[in-house]
Amino acid sequence: METITAEQMHDVAVGGAVMGTGGGGDPYIGKLMAMQSIRKNAPVALIDVDELNDDDLVACAAMMGAPTVMLEKLPRGDEIVTAYTKLGEFMGQPITAVMCAECGGLNSTTPFIVAAEMGLPLVDGDGMGRAYPELQMVSFTMHGISATPMVMSDDKGNSVLLDTVDNKWTERLARSATVEMGGSALIALYSMNGATAKQSLIRGTISLCKKIGETLRKARLDNRNPVEALRTLLGAFELFEAKVTDVERRTEGGFARGTATLKGIDRYSAHTFEIDFQNEFLIARRDAEAIVSTPDLITLLDIDTGEPVTTESLRFGLRVVGLGIPSDPKWRTSEGLKLVGPQYFGYDIEFTPIEERPL
């Protein structure tokens, strides 16, 4: 077990933005909310999943919606605690630890708010090992764990309890409710016992986010190349160095969707690149040919600072480095690819691990 202080939340948030592959929401908002909660209460205990008792009740805390909406529609502050409290009341058993649904962006920091406000430990792991756009896209689904009962709360004081036939239906109904709630909502879901969490969780991802943030920060302090330091840490592959020339972005059906077009610079100057996103970056192309796709991670970093660039912050003229990061092995199985592979998102290509692609 280790404790996470308010000051360490910056590293966690930066690492979450890297693992968020462009999505998961603006980590800056979640960082400030988590820091405020920790300072008001106490540092958060980060525990290994094996420290749970088999009969402990744990559940995930997250924000749902389009990242572009979250830039303008800030949470009131107590919605996530409301959702978590109501879920525990419905379950009729106290929740003993908080889990992360996804370790990307805002949702890498949201569970810290619940943990600090309710005095609960946070489990070091999540259900994605990155960020994905839909609720059923978690390792828990592959283990037959239901997303419901699920509680949604909004900034107006509304709460919704869902009980669905499967996790895909949870996504459909919750997405509709999120749109009606103004494009974003705070949610508590995927309750399970400790024994099940030990089998299904992608382990160590919160401490990895912290390590990523520390690596980038220390590289800048030591006048080392932060992008290279991160690439080494994650075993990532450089996809390009490029300048953003166009961003087509729209909020549609509760998602931020679109395509970014980039012109290569320096040794990549002969090439043009495109990245499609649905909250998260899904596929990158070089001269119209796919070079990396979901479930592997596509991360954009500012070429000078190494700071991660999210889909909502993409803008004309921004100079970035694109990195491809191998996904957790769970996602490369046939069950994983059915949930998050390129064909699920409508791309007529077979998934090829990034380490097997010519770059």
N, C-alpha and C positions, 0 to 999 in steps of 0.2 A: 504494500500500500504506500502511496505517496500523497501529499497534499498539494493542491493547485491553488496558488494565491491569485489575487486580482492582477498583480503585475505580470504574472505568467500567461494571462489570457491573451495578450497580444500575440505571443508565439503560437498559441493554440489556434487563434483565429486566422493567422497567416497560413499556417499549415492546412487548416480546413479549406481555405480558398484554393490552395494548390490541389488538394485531393478532390475538391468540388468540381473539377474539370469545367470551370466557367459558370457553374450553376450553384444551387443550394442557397442562394440569397446572399446579400451583401454581409460579409462577416463583421464589418465595422459596427453595425447596429447591434448584433448579438453580443459582440465583445463588450460594448459599453453597458448593455443591460446585465451581462454576467458579472462584470467588474463591480457594478453598483450593488448587486445582490450579495456578492462575496464580502465586500467591505461592510455592508450592513449586518451581515450574519457571521460567517466564518469561512475559512478556506475549505475547499471541497476535497473530500477523500476520494482518490482515484484507486479503485481496487481491481485486482485480477478476477476474472469470472470464476475461477476455481475457489475463490474465497467465499462465494455464495453457498448457503446451505441448499440442498436439493429441493426443499419444500418452500424456499423463499419465493415471494411473488415480486416479479420485476416487470417493468413496462417501459416503452420508448416514449420520449418527448420530442416534438418536432414542430416546425412551421410548414404549412402547406400553401402553395400558391405560385404565382408568377414572380420571379425576382424583380422584374421591372416595376411591378406594383409596390413591392416592399420598399423601394427607394422613396416613395412619396407617402405611403400609408404605414406609419410607424405603429407598432403594437402599443397598447395602453400600458402594458407592463405586467398585469396580473392574469392575463388570459391563460397562459400555459399552466400556471399553478391551479387555476380553476379547473381546467381540463383534467389534470392529473388527479386532483382531489375527488372530482366526480367519478372518475374511473375507479378509484379505490373504493368509493362508497358503493358503486354498482357491484363490484366484485365481492363485497362483503368481507374483505380481508385487507389488512394494511399492506401497502406496497413498501418493500424494504430496500429497494435500490432502483436507481434510474439507469436507463440505457439510451444509447444513441441510435436512431434509425439510420442515419447516414452521417459519415464523418466529414461531409463537405460543406463549405460556406457557413451560412448562418446556423445550420443544424449541427455543426460541430460545437457550437457554443450554447445553443438553447437549453440542452439538458443541464448545464451548469447552473442555470437560473433556478430550475426546479430543485436540484440538489442543495443549493445554498439556502433557498427559501424554506424548504421542508426538512433540512437537516439530514439528508439521505446521502449515502455514498453513490458515486458514479462508476459504472462498470467500464473498464478499459476495452472498448470494442464497439462494433456497430453492425448493422445488417447489410452493408453495401461494400465497404472498403473504398468508398468514393461517394459520389452523388449520382443518382438516377432520377428521372423526372416523374415516375409513377410509383404509387404506394406498394404495389405488389412486387416491385423489383428489389426484393431483399432475400438474403439467404434463408430467412425464416420461412418464406413461402416454399422453398425447396425441401424444407423439413416438415411441411404440412401444418405449420402454425398459422392460426387465423389472425388477421389484423383486427378483428372485432372480438369483443365489444370495443368500440372506439368512440371517444368523446372529442368533439370539436367546439372551440370557443372563439368568439370574435371580440372586437374592441367595443362593441355596443352592449355586451353583457349577455348575448345569446349563446346557448349551448345546444348541441345536437348529439344524441346517442345513436350510433349505428350498430346494427346486428345484421350481417349479410351472409349470403350463401357461399361466397368465396372471396378471395382477396382482389380479384379483378373487379368484382361488383363493388367492393369497398372503394376502389379507386374511382369508378364511374360516379357513384352516388356522392362521395366526399368531394369530388372535383366540382360537381354541380352546386353543392352547398357552398363551397369555397367561392365560386363566382358570385353567388347571391350575397355572401358575407363581405363583398367588396374586393375580391381577388386574392385575399390571404386569410388564413385562420391558423390558430394554434391547436395542436392535436396531441392526444395521448392514446396509444394503441400498442398492438403486439404484446399483450400481457402474457406471461409464461412463468413457469417455476424455474428455480435455479438449475435443476438437472437438464431441462430443455435448453436453457440459455447456454450451458456449457457445450452442448452438441452443435448448436446452430450459429453461434456468434462468430463474426470475423474478428479475431482477437488483436489487441494491441494497437488499434488504429488511433485512439485518442492520444496516447503517448507518442505515436508516430507523428501526428499533427504538431505536437509540441516540439519534437525533434526537428521537423522541417523548419518551423519558425526560428528556432535557435540557430540552425545551420545558416539560413539566409542572413540573419542579423549579425552573427559572428563573422561571416565572410565579408560583409560590408565594413565592419569595424577593423578587420585585419587587411583591408584593401585587396582582398582576393575576389575573383570572379564569382558572384553569387549564383549565377546560372550554372556554372560548371560544378560548384559545390553541391548544388541540389541534384544535378544530373548524376553525380557520383553516388550520392546518398541513396537515391531511389533506383539506380540501375536503369535510368531513362535513356531514351534515344532522341537525339536532336532531329527534328523534322525540317526546320527552316529558320532563317532569320528574314523578316519581312516587314513591310509597312502596310497598314490597313488602308485600302483604297475605297472601300464601300462596305456599308453594313445595312442589310435589309432586315428590319426587326419589326415584329408585331406581337401584340398580346392577343392570344386566341385560345378559347376554351380552357382558360385557367393556366396557360403556359406562355412563356416567352419563346417564340419561334422565329427562325430566320436563318440567314446565311451571311457570313463575312467573307469578303474577297480581299486578298493580300497580294502585293507584288514583292517578289523576292529581292533581297539586297545582298551586296557583297558576293560571296560565292554562289548564292542562290538567285542572282539577278536575272538569269535566263528563264526563270519559272514563275508561274502564277499559281496561287494556292486559294482554295476555298474550304471553309469549315461550316457545316450545317449544325444548328443547335435546336434543341427542344429543352429549354432551361439549361441543360448541359450540352457540351460539345459532343456530337455523335459520330461524325465522320470527317476526315480531312483528305483533300484531294490535291495532287500536284499535277498541273496541266490536265485536269479532268480525270485523272486516274487515282483511285483510292490508295492512300498510303498507310492509313490506320483507321480503325473503326471500333465502336463499342463492341465488346465490353472493355477493351483496353482504354486507358485514360489519355485524353488530349488536354494538355495544359498550356496556356499562354502566359509568358512572363515578360514584364517590361525589360527591354534589352539592356538598359543601364543599371537598374536597381534590383532586378530579379523579383520584384513584387508581382504577385499573380493578378491576371486581368480577367474579370468576369464578363459574362455575355452582356450585361447591362452597361458596363463601362467601356465596351469597345467603341472606338470612334475613329474617324478619318485622321490619318497621319500618325497614328500610334505605331511605334516601332517595337516589335515583339520577337521573342524567340518561342518557337513551338516545340514542345517536348511530348513524346509518346512514352507512356509508362505501362508496363505489363500489369494486367489486372490480376486479382486474386484467382488462384486456380479453380475455385468453385464456379466462377463465371464462364470458364472455358469448357465445362462439361456440357453434355447435350441438354440437361435440364436448365443449366444456366443460360445457354444460348437461346433457348425457347423464350426465356423471360426478357433478355436484354441484348440479344444478338442483333446484327444489322438488319436481318430479314424482318424482325418484329417491327422495326421502324419503317419498313417499306423499301429498304435498299436491296436491290437484286444482286447481292454479292455474298460469297461465303466468307465467314470470319477467318482471317489469317492472323496468328499471333504476330505482334509487331517485331519480335526478334527474328521472324522468318521472312520479313518483307525486305526487299531491296530499297535502301534509303539513300 
